[in-house]
Amino acid sequence: MDEELRRYDAIRPFEPEELPAVFDRLLADGQFRAVLAAAMPGVPLDALAARMRECRTCLDFQLHFCYKFLDGLIRRVSDGCSMDCRAISREGRYTFVSNHRDIVLDSALLDKLLIDEGFGTTCEIAIGDNLLAAPWIKDLVRLNKSFIVERSAGLREMLSSSKRMADYMHYVIGKKHDNIWIAQREGRAKDSDDRTQPSVLKMMAMGGEGSAAERLAQLHIVPLAISYEYDPCDYLKAREFQLRRDVPGWKKTKEDDVLSMKTGIMGRKGRIQYHCAPCIDGFLSTLDPAMPKGRLFDAVARRIDREIHRGSRLYPCNRAAADLLWPGQGYGQGLAQAERDAFDDYVESRLALIDLPRKDEPFLRECLLRMYANPVRNHAAAMAGE
């Protein structure tokens, strides 16, 4: 193994020589075996184990296991999933910075779509250690080409862990010649008002060489817009908004995260689209090298936001929600009454799923509407050049 790569042993995906021991650990774990049986029903465990052990790399595992599962999942829980990648080259290697809709599927579907579109590889995926509730899950995500974001590190350790992660990202692009996926912010924007956190860019610029803009350019950032017609977790997010409002100090539990992951994976999504904006290397080259770093990261964040907002696909449910929240601004122009009625029925069905002792339906309804309406307002502002 490359000695430089050993610096990242605690966070990186597995290397080929490590896979036999990883497969042994996973196949010995009862929870993993149950997940494997559910993902590939009707296939004997011995056959699945033999197929796993034939995989020589993490990419092999993705192609032989993850791809098949995702292909079947899309057919069951969506009305189609597509990607517009005309703005980038299939031969390039990029850091995809996207809005964050689903804990698990945002990056997983990107991997599948890159394969479908003829790219030679998938992505290494940034995933927070808060989601790794069991040792087998950590093994599985590292087998799926994930690297670990150490969010549970103490304040004194955070700087060194951020530096290590930034160095690793530069290593992936520059030496492993692979792609990266990272969310534009820590956690999902639960109201779908997608904004890039400058702190994410600051972390990325801790690696590489040269000015801050040059270091970001070395990662070849591509803003990626992910648009789901329906968010399976929308009612859970609305519930969370009321709990945060009403219960001082309320925090999500690991059980809440597991429920969100399960609901996000198995719930209906309608149509799904991924849209790649052009790589921002050219934009970065136009920035004044003397610009203070804080202003630079803010400017880059705004550029990424503009490209994500411009690339968002708007569905009738988005325009119906925006017209209900902000009537008279033309957001609902061209909507058929049947489309409005269908969205009204959808909102009522989601409200019915929310279980709270003092359920504030007007507040919860507004939360749901904002989740679907904010992409419309952001898209309009981006297209107008604001």
C-alpha positions in Angstrom: 0.0 0.0 0.0 1.1 3.5 -0.8 2.8 4.9 2.4 1.2 8.3 1.8 -2.2 6.6 1.8 -1.5 5.2 5.3 -1.8 8.7 6.7 -5.5 8.4 6.0 -6.1 4.9 7.4 -8.7 6.1 9.9 -11.0 7.7 7.3 -10.4 6.3 3.8 -12.2 3.6 1.8 -10.7 0.1 1.8 -7.8 -0.9 -0.5 -8.0 -4.2 -2.4 -5.7 -6.1 -0.1 -8.0 -5.3 2.9 -11.2 -6.6 1.3 -11.0 -10.3 2.2 -10.9 -9.5 6.0 -13.7 -6.9 5.5 -15.9 -9.5 3.8 -15.2 -12.0 6.6 -16.3 -9.4 9.2 -19.4 -8.4 7.3 -20.6 -12.0 6.6 -20.1 -12.9 10.2 -22.4 -10.1 11.3 -26.1 -11.1 11.8 -27.4 -7.6 11.1 -25.5 -7.3 7.8 -26.7 -10.7 6.7 -30.3 -9.6 7.3 -29.7 -6.4 5.3 -28.1 -8.4 2.5 -31.0 -10.9 2.4 -33.6 -8.0 2.3 -31.7 -6.2 -0.5 -31.4 -9.4 -2.6 -34.3 -11.6 -1.7 -34.3 -15.2 -2.9 -30.5 -15.4 -3.4 -28.9 -17.9 -1.0 -26.4 -16.4 1.4 -23.7 -18.8 0.2 -24.1 -17.5 -3.3 -24.0 -13.9 -2.2 -20.9 -14.5 0.0 -19.1 -16.2 -3.0 -20.0 -13.3 -5.2 -18.7 -10.8 -2.6 -15.4 -12.6 -2.3 -14.9 -12.4 -6.1 -14.8 -8.5 -5.8 -11.3 -7.3 -6.0 -11.9 -3.6 -5.5 -14.5 -1.3 -3.9 -15.6 -0.4 -7.5 -16.2 -4.1 -8.2 -18.5 -4.2 -5.1 -20.4 -1.2 -6.3 -20.9 -2.6 -9.7 -21.9 -6.1 -8.7 -24.0 -5.3 -5.6 -24.9 -1.7 -5.2 -25.8 -1.0 -8.8 -28.2 -3.9 -9.0 -29.9 -2.9 -5.7 -30.2 0.8 -6.8 -31.5 -0.1 -10.3 -34.3 -2.2 -8.7 -35.0 0.5 -6.1 -35.4 3.3 -8.6 -37.9 1.1 -10.5 -39.9 0.5 -7.3 -39.9 3.9 -5.6 -39.5 6.5 -8.3 -41.0 7.5 -11.7 -37.5 7.7 -13.2 -34.1 9.1 -12.4 -31.9 10.9 -14.9 -28.8 13.1 -15.1 -27.8 16.0 -17.3 -24.0 15.9 -17.4 -23.4 17.7 -20.7 -21.4 20.4 -19.0 -18.6 18.1 -17.9 -16.2 15.6 -19.5 -16.5 11.9 -18.9 -12.7 11.8 -18.8 -12.4 14.4 -16.0 -12.3 13.9 -12.3 -14.4 16.2 -10.2 -15.5 17.1 -6.7 -19.3 17.2 -6.9 -20.7 19.7 -4.4 -24.5 19.2 -4.2 -27.5 20.1 -2.2 -28.5 17.4 0.2 -31.9 15.8 -0.2 -31.4 12.2 1.2 -29.0 10.9 3.7 -28.1 7.8 1.8 -29.3 8.1 -1.8 -27.9 11.5 -2.9 -24.4 10.0 -3.4 -25.6 6.4 -4.1 -27.7 7.5 -7.1 -24.9 9.7 -8.3 -22.7 6.7 -8.5 -25.3 4.7 -10.5 -25.9 7.6 -12.9 -22.1 8.1 -13.5 -21.9 4.5 -14.5 -25.0 4.8 -16.7 -23.5 7.9 -18.4 -20.3 6.1 -19.3 -17.9 7.5 -16.7 -15.0 5.3 -15.9 -15.5 5.4 -12.1 -17.9 6.5 -9.4 -17.2 8.8 -6.4 -15.5 8.7 -3.1 -18.3 9.9 -0.7 -17.9 12.1 2.3 -20.1 10.7 5.2 -20.4 11.9 8.7 -19.4 9.5 11.5 -22.6 10.4 13.3 -24.4 8.0 10.9 -22.1 5.1 11.6 -24.2 3.5 14.4 -22.5 0.1 14.3 -19.1 -1.4 13.2 -20.6 -3.2 10.3 -22.1 0.0 8.9 -18.7 1.6 9.0 -17.2 -1.3 7.2 -20.0 -1.2 4.6 -19.7 2.5 3.8 -15.9 2.3 3.5 -16.5 -0.7 1.2 -18.8 1.6 -0.8 -16.0 4.1 -1.4 -16.9 6.4 1.5 -14.4 8.4 3.6 -15.3 9.5 7.1 -16.0 13.1 8.2 -15.1 13.1 11.9 -17.9 15.2 13.3 -17.7 13.7 16.8 -14.1 14.8 17.3 -13.5 17.3 20.1 -12.8 20.9 19.5 -9.0 20.4 19.9 -9.0 17.6 17.4 -11.3 19.2 14.8 -8.6 21.3 13.2 -6.3 18.4 12.6 -9.1 16.1 11.4 -10.3 18.8 9.0 -6.8 19.2 7.6 -6.4 15.5 7.2 -9.8 15.3 5.3 -8.8 18.2 3.0 -5.4 16.6 2.3 -7.2 13.3 1.5 -9.6 15.0 -0.9 -6.7 16.5 -2.8 -5.0 13.1 -2.8 -8.2 11.5 -4.3 -8.4 13.9 -7.1 -4.7 14.4 -7.8 -3.2 10.9 -7.2 -6.0 8.4 -7.1 -7.7 10.1 -10.1 -11.2 9.4 -8.6 -14.2 11.6 -8.1 -15.6 13.0 -4.8 -19.1 13.8 -3.6 -19.6 16.1 -0.7 -22.8 17.9 0.5 -22.7 21.7 0.3 -23.4 21.9 4.1 -23.4 19.7 7.2 -26.8 18.0 7.3 -29.8 18.6 5.0 -31.5 21.9 4.5 -34.8 20.7 5.9 -36.7 23.6 4.3 -35.0 23.0 0.9 -33.5 26.5 1.0 -30.2 25.2 -0.2 -27.1 27.3 0.7 -23.4 26.3 0.6 -21.6 26.7 4.0 -18.4 28.7 3.4 -16.9 26.6 6.2 -17.1 23.5 3.8 -15.0 25.4 1.3 -12.6 26.6 4.0 -12.0 23.0 4.9 -11.4 22.0 1.3 -8.8 24.8 0.9 -6.8 23.5 3.9 -5.3 20.9 1.4 -3.3 21.5 -1.8 -0.9 24.2 -2.6 -1.0 27.9 -3.6 -3.7 30.5 -2.9 -7.1 29.6 -1.5 -8.6 29.9 -5.0 -5.8 27.7 -6.5 -6.4 25.1 -3.8 -10.1 24.9 -4.6 -9.4 24.8 -8.3 -7.2 21.7 -7.8 -10.4 19.9 -6.7 -12.3 20.7 -9.9 -15.5 21.6 -8.2 -18.8 20.8 -10.1 -22.0 22.2 -8.5 -24.6 19.5 -8.7 -28.4 20.1 -8.3 -30.5 17.2 -7.0 -34.2 17.5 -7.6 -36.8 15.1 -6.1 -40.4 15.6 -7.1 -41.5 14.3 -3.6 -39.4 14.1 -0.5 -40.3 10.9 1.4 -39.0 12.5 4.6 -41.0 15.7 4.3 -43.4 14.9 7.1 -40.5 13.8 9.4 -38.8 17.2 8.7 -42.0 19.1 9.5 -42.4 17.2 12.7 -38.8 18.1 13.6 -39.5 21.8 13.0 -42.3 21.7 15.5 -40.3 19.8 18.1 -37.4 22.2 17.8 -39.8 25.1 18.2 -41.7 23.6 21.2 -39.2 21.5 23.1 -36.2 23.4 24.5 -33.0 21.5 23.7 -34.7 18.9 21.6 -32.2 16.8 19.6 -32.6 14.0 17.1 -31.7 10.5 18.4 -29.9 7.7 16.5 -33.3 6.1 16.1 -34.5 9.2 14.4 -31.6 9.0 12.0 -32.3 5.4 11.2 -36.0 6.1 10.6 -35.0 9.0 8.2 -32.6 6.7 6.3 -35.1 4.0 6.0 -37.9 6.3 5.0 -35.7 8.2 2.5 -34.6 5.0 0.8 -38.0 3.2 0.6 -40.4 6.1 0.3 -42.0 7.3 -3.0 -40.0 10.0 -4.7 -41.8 10.7 -8.0 -39.3 11.9 -10.6 -35.6 12.5 -9.8 -33.1 14.6 -11.7 -29.4 15.3 -11.3 -27.9 18.3 -13.1 -24.2 19.1 -13.4 -23.2 22.7 -13.8 -19.9 23.5 -15.5 -16.8 23.1 -13.4 -16.0 26.3 -11.6 -12.3 26.3 -12.3 -12.7 29.2 -14.7 -14.6 31.3 -12.2 -12.0 30.7 -9.6 -9.3 32.0 -11.9 -11.2 35.3 -12.2 -11.0 36.0 -8.4 -8.6 38.6 -7.1 -5.7 36.8 -5.4 -5.6 39.6 -2.9 -9.2 39.1 -1.8 -9.5 38.3 1.9 -10.2 34.6 2.4 -13.5 35.2 4.1 -14.8 37.2 1.2 -13.4 34.6 -1.3 -15.2 31.7 0.4 -18.4 33.7 0.5 -18.1 34.5 -3.2 -17.4 30.9 -4.1 -20.4 29.7 -2.0 -22.7 32.2 -3.8 -21.4 30.9 -7.2 -22.1 27.3 -6.2 -25.6 28.2 -4.9 -26.4 30.1 -8.1 -25.5 27.1 -10.2 -27.4 24.7 -8.0 -30.5 26.9 -8.0 -30.3 27.4 -11.8 -30.0 23.6 -12.3 -32.9 22.7 -10.1 -35.8 21.0 -11.9 -39.2 22.4 -10.8 -42.2 20.1 -10.7 -45.9 21.0 -10.5 -45.8 20.4 -6.8 -43.1 23.0 -6.3 -45.0 25.6 -8.3 -48.2 24.8 -6.5 -46.6 25.3 -3.1 -44.9 28.6 -4.1 -48.3 29.9 -5.4 -50.0 29.0 -2.2 -47.3 30.7 0.0 -46.7 33.7 -2.3 -49.8 34.3 -4.3 -49.9 36.8 -7.1 -46.2 36.4 -8.1 -46.9 34.2 -11.1 -45.3 31.0 -9.6 -48.4 29.0 -10.4 -48.8 30.2 -14.0 -49.9 27.4 -16.3 -50.7 25.0 -13.5 -53.8 22.9 -14.2 -56.5 22.7 -11.5 -55.9 19.0 -11.3 -52.2 19.6 -10.4 -53.2 22.0 -7.7 -55.8 19.6 -6.3 -53.3 16.7 -6.4 -50.8 18.7 -4.4 -53.4 19.8 -1.8 -54.3 16.1 -1.4 -50.7 15.2 -1.0 -50.1 17.8 1.7 -53.1 16.6 3.7 -51.9 13.0 3.4 -48.5 14.0 4.8 -50.0 16.0 7.7 -52.0 12.9 8.6 -48.7 11.0 9.1 -47.3 13.4 11.7 -47.8 12.1 15.3 -47.4 14.8 17.9 -49.2 15.4 21.2 -50.0 19.1 20.4 -50.1 19.0 16.7 -50.0 22.5 15.2 -51.4 21.8 11.8 -51.2 25.4 10.3 -47.5 25.5 11.3 -46.8 22.1 10.0 -48.6 22.8 6.7 -46.5 25.9 6.2 -43.4 23.9 6.9 -44.4 21.4 4.2 -45.2 24.2 1.7 -41.8 25.9 2.3 -40.0 22.7 1.6 -41.5 22.5 -1.9 -41.7 26.3 -2.6 -38.2 27.4 -1.7 -36.6 25.8 -4.8 -39.0 27.9 -7.0 -38.0 31.2 -5.4 -34.3 30.3 -5.5 -34.5 29.2 -9.1 -36.2 32.5 -10.1 -33.6 34.6 -8.3 -30.7 32.7 -9.9 -32.2 33.0 -13.4 -32.7 36.7 -12.9 -29.0 37.0 -11.9 -29.6 38.0 -8.3 
